[in-house]
Amino acid sequence: MSHLASSVMRNDVLLDIATFLARRWSGDERVIIALTADRAPTTKIDKKQITLPNLNYYPGTDFQKYRQWRVALWYEAMRIRFSTEVQSNEHASGFILNTVETKRVEILGLREWEGMENEIIFNEGISWMSRQLLNAIYGRYKIAEAFSQYFLTGYVKGELFGGEMERVQKATDYANEIIKEAIDSNYGTDWIKQHVPKLIKILELDPLISIPILAPKTRMGASLSQNDLLKQIEKVVRTRRKEKDVEEKTKEIYEGHDVLHEFETLVKESKKTENKGYESLENFGLSVPDRMDVDETRIYDLDLIQKVKAAFREWKTGWVERHDDTGEELDAEVLADSLPKPFLTDLKLSIKTKVVLLLDHSSSIADVELEYKQATIALCEALSYLGVKFAVYAFSTENRQVKCWVIKPPQIKWSLVSARRLAQIKAVGGTPLAEVYGLLEPAIKSFKPDIFVTLTDGEPSDFDAVRNMVLYYRKIGVKMVAIGVGRNVNDAVGIGHNLKYLNYEKTLAVSRLPDMPKKVIKLLRS
């Protein structure tokens, strides 16, 4: 596996495979994945959201990092499937509940996904290497860590003193009884939760005591010895399974051939798709965000997205009934009530328009940047939902140089990866709109959009240059539209007034950012 040590997997590829696996494992197509730099895996059951660290959170080779990350994803997907609550691990009460739930969802999950057992054994072996040594823990949370180790593995790392081991064993016996009854009787998280106070009492813990959460690499200290890892996996195999040939099974689990092909395919995909759909745009002088480490979940306002989609659901189905003076059939009830327009007509609704969105990310939007991005995401989700062909670009300034960022090329489908690209862009610099229009010219000529929508909240640096560029685009057959985004009604009116002098065919102004998506889509319909 040494040839894999230097492999690098792009976060957008990781995000795609995580979304696919989590939805398949959990059986829920609404699951959303977020990646963070250095934070333990967490799950928000109510939002169907799993947050995972990047691969570098884990120790070992790239392949070993991927295997640990993949097992963590499986556990969180099982929580989505079988749990109704996940508490914070930062206090003893939540830590104990989550520990007990980990074993319950593992047992239930392995009934359907038997192939995960080898990966779980590998993960237990490698994670044991980075488990905290109990002798080195002097805080009151030592007994909680000891319970977690013993309950999940059957042994502890280090020594316990003064009756501590007896308390851990007693709590483990009780927790195992809870798990057995919960599974036999089909009880869920709420039932498990009722027994946590007794577990805490057995362990003689304060339910509110803080539990420090350390990254595995932080605990590791010295570099990971592959020989030690093999020995630890062998120990886990002997404990968990009654294998005749322990050495052969240990080698099989250590090498992980079942997952190796998947990993190598993803690495190749990372290299192949590093600039897929972006190569020609970069040649045009446009930019693609280098980093992908800013979490996009903050700019996903799910309520706003659902409201926008709901407003245009009839367009998604493609047909809507309208009452009229003439039509294809007679509505008897309407006629009996002597109301006007008793005839029904089926209307076909569709948006065939190709659209380009340009987002102003100058410093003037910094104070409303979050709401601005949330409204943009809602608009893009709605356009994707309606099957509209569109491209998204944004502009800002980086190192005093104008940057026109590619958020979504026209030939690539809208996805979480596109949203993540938007999340990377910071609101910095002025409004060199004419220069940005110039940078976009080759891409616009290639895509040939029907409408070019510019969202801005400020005055351009050069009015005359913008007017000339707007006229140029209109002459090549692109309808130019500008939407002014204001903080309040007066601000919006002022911005809208300025935009009227820039030769756009249509200008709009909004004082409430959540109104922007609906205005744009209604504009496309017209």
Secondary structure, 3 states (H helix, E strand, C coil): CHHHCCCCCCHHHHHHHHHHHHHHHHCCCCCEEEEECCCCCEEECCCCEEEEECHHHCCCCHHHHHHHHHHHHHHHHHHHHHCCCCCCCCEHHHHHHHHHHHHHHHHHHHHHCHHHHHHHHHHHHHHHHCCCCHHHCCCCCHHHHHHHHHHHHCCCCCCCCCCHHHHHHHHHHHHHHHHHHHHHCCCCHHHHHHCHHHHHHHHCCCCCCECCCCCHHHHHCCCCCHHHHHHHHHHHHHHHCCCCCHHHHHHHHHHCHHHHHHHHHHHHHHHHCCCCCCHHHHHCCCECCCCCCCCCHHHCCHHHHHHHHHHCHHHHHCEEEEEECCCCEECHHHHHCCCCCCEEEEEECCCCCEEEEEEECCHHHHHHHHHHHHHHHHHHHHHHHCCCEEEEEEEEEECCEEEEEEEECCCCCCCHHHHHHHHHCCCCCCCCHHHHHHHHHHHHHHHCCCEEEEEECCCCCCHHHHHHHHHHHHHCCCEEEEEEECCCHHHHHHHHHHHHHHCCCEEEEECCHHHHHHHHHHHHHC
